Amino acid sequence: MAEFEPLEKARKSVAERVELPGMSLMEHLEELRKRLIHSLAYLVAGAAIAGIFHNQLIAALQRPLLQIGEHMTQTHPTDAINLMVKTSFVFGAIFASPFILYQVWLFISPGMYANEKKYVVPFMSATVFLFGAGAFFGYYWVLPGAIKVLILDFGKNFNHMITIDDYTGFFLSVILGLGICFELPILIFFLALFDIVDAKFLLRHFRYAVLVIFVVAAIICPMPDPFSMCLFASPMLALYFIGVGIAYYFDRARKKTKAATA
């Protein structure tokens, strides 16, 4: 059945790659350990660098709240230091993400064909750029509007006590949620690279993609009105079509390779 086409292609792709000359199980485990240690080292280094600038980062985190004349409220003696540690590790992970992604690529590259390994630079560049674009969109458009609507409009008849934990959780859910959602073309890139989906499949099932996108938008959207949900969904729909273009590129490249080897 058509619904199981990607699953069948995934099984076929895995079966083909098993035949590639690679490492033994113990060598894979050793490689995994090595990449995890390197990634952890990069994360700690990124957190240390972010910790040096924690005052600036916390100021940036508070800016959307300060713009409407509100402040975070400390309700527990350890809230401030917890905020500093959380901010350092979250932003440290973002700073270190290119290096961590490279470790991921090094781990999966033995299971890839030689012509697929050339995509490492575009993959890393696009991943960092798209996450940054999603975070930028959330920080400068979504978050200020959401805070204004939720606090000044819906909450205008109430006293406001916005705790550090509540606000940072809300902030990170918007910024990280949109940053991850903007990685949709990267997901399609891998699925198309491994010949699991193609452009025709993505276009044929576009209506299901729209449904999933709007469900995700409804979950991560902090505002209850339909317009705001559409604001969240619109860039994801555009990114889906970018993913279709990526899949089409791989379709053509694959056909040219088959024609050249025929």
Buried (B, 14 or more C-beta within 10 A) or exposed (E): EEEEBBEEBBEEBEEEBEEEEEEEEEEBEEBEEEBEEBBEBBBEBBBEBBBEBBEEBBEEBBEBBEEEEBEBBEEEEEBEEBBBBBBBBBBBBBBBBEBBBBBBBBBEEBBBEEEBEEBBEEBBEBBBEBBBBBBBBBBEEBBBBBBBBBBEEEEEEEEBEBBBBEBBEBBBBBBBBBBBBBBBBBEBBBBBBBBBBBBEBBEEBBEEBBEEBBEBBBEBBBBEEEEBBEBBBEBBBEBBBBBBEBBBEBBEEBEEEEEEEE
